[in-house]
């Protein structure tokens, strides 16, 4: 798991994963698609955090939650989609 302190704010229609490092906030948002799927729709990492693999850590947090809570991920966000495609061991949670 990531070395970042990622938090998840979850609601009935969606939520977000977020982390703040040195005053810079990164986030990945999602919408719910029923009870067994989430749609990752946006990932934003500020320039100050680029190259630190913060975005990948946000996707990884969603993957770990998907496994633990038995839901699938539909990656509409281009970054999340590319990250999931590059990581074969995460394909079990991708729909």
Helices and strands as residue ranges (DSSP letters): E 7-10, E 14-21, E 24-32, E 37-44, G 47-49, H 54-69, E 72-75, H 78-85, G 88-93
